[in-house]
Amino acid sequence: MTSFSELGIGKRLCAAVAGMGWNQPTPIQVAAIPEGMSGRDMFGQAQTGTGKTGAYSLIVLGRTRPGSDVPTTIVLAPTRELADQVSKEMRNLSKETRHSVAALYGGAPYADQIRRLESGCDVVVGTPGRVLDLHSKGYLKLDAVKELVIDEADRMLDMGFMEDVETIISLTPAGRQTLMFSATLSDEVRGIAERSMRDPMEVSVSHDEPVSDLVRQYYVEVKRNGKMDVLRDIMANGDPKMVVFCSTKKMVDDLYEGLSLEGRKVGAIHGDMPQARREKTIRGFKRDRMNILVATDVAARGLDIDNIECVVNYDAPLDPETYTHRIGRAGRAGRTGVSFTFVTPKEDRRIPSYEDYMDRKVERVTRKQVQKLEIANPELKALHAEDDGDGKPRREKVKVKAVVRKEKAAEGPGMDYTVISLDLGKEAGLNRVAVISHFTSKAGIGEESIGRIGMASASSFVEVDSTVAAEVLKRINGSKINGRKVRATFAPEKTRCRDKLAKR
Ligand code: AMP
């Protein structure tokens, strides 16, 4: 097993990596980092979920010194969401080296971004339009760039950004190192790679698996706001064990919140959650503590579960590789599975692209037909009843049951909760997932110490185990959540507050 230090990255980066809970490098990190650290250009074929962001970030952070006035690294990303995600990951990886990272994208005020540039920064992560814009206004200098990363090149093409990207490439020094990543390889993407790189090393990591014949694939035409109804129909049809894929983290949070409010047992995972928390959720899903897992594509990696009955593409993925990978979560180990892809009228061209790629049909069904299809798979249900769903022997199952009982008891009359109130709520973009994640990471408590959570528009209430509440309050008060400073106080009564707080 290769370790991060063996890949040639420095102590500080290794410490940051360890702090993020990454125990060992992913295959693309093993393949890319040593060559990349030597300065070689690189063309990587890799999808989200492979650890590609970590791969290129460690290379560029390892090769540049922090503390510059003008950026030495520029990362181009097609969407605001990706730019945001990448800049967060790079900030986490720079915790010890102290590189400063600025995110520049459209739809956000210029003033903050200009201030960031004027105060000096090492890394810029941005969308092509805003990057060019700030360059042409004289705020962003590109002549000191040593490292250029072009992420999701195929999506840049799809979204019509390639001209801007090529302009940006031409504005950076010829002696730079260029790293380019793309989920798919078209001639156009190859052409850009050839024009912008010197003798690039090619790295290809595909975590694709052939689509099993055992997956029955359907698509349902829905209006954007009608997806939840169809999802409910699928759930009502035998309560299948399912993974629901969404394209953004926000969508995952919203759906998780909606389903939890309906009282369903549901888990959620996405890239903003600490690794330990994601693993805990996946374990819970494997062990049937919940039947629904809502996820971004991050989940596809490491989600090795044999008894998933149904995959729902709540958002239809853009590229067919992601589609095949997602639906490959069902129909594993020789068992049958079903997949549903929701397509809005704008997205219906995606279905033929999946069919071409797989050379297989995806059948159209109406909402009525969904209610009648056979989704739940008795063979699989019997399987998880027998072995707990994760292939572990029965002894393990007994252990799990004991833990569950303890947690149930903890929620019972003996547990004393103190309610902490926060002066931020839904308006500040908060939701239950964000609150739990903030409390567990900032206050260092386990999820089991958190009771119910109530969300209002400008405030929230969190039940916390009374024995640790004072310490938790100290750590949360004044901390930043979603970029906003939060004031935490004890709610007026030291109370269980069950009626006020929604079910988590
Ligand atoms: P990406 O493919 O860059 O979108 O990364 C997918 C997810 O994997 C992100 O949430 C990363 O934080 C996480 N990740 C990247 N590298 C590792 C690693 N070596 N170990 C564990 N998680 C990782």
Boltz pocket constraint, residues with backbone or C-beta under 6 A from the ligand:
constraints:
  - pocket:
      binder: B
      contacts: [[A, 21], [A, 22], [A, 23], [A, 24], [A, 25], [A, 26], [A, 29], [A, 47], [A, 48], [A, 49], [A, 50], [A, 51], [A, 52], [A, 53], [A, 54], [A, 89], [A, 270], [A, 271], [A, 272], [A, 275], [A, 298]]
      max_distance: 6.0
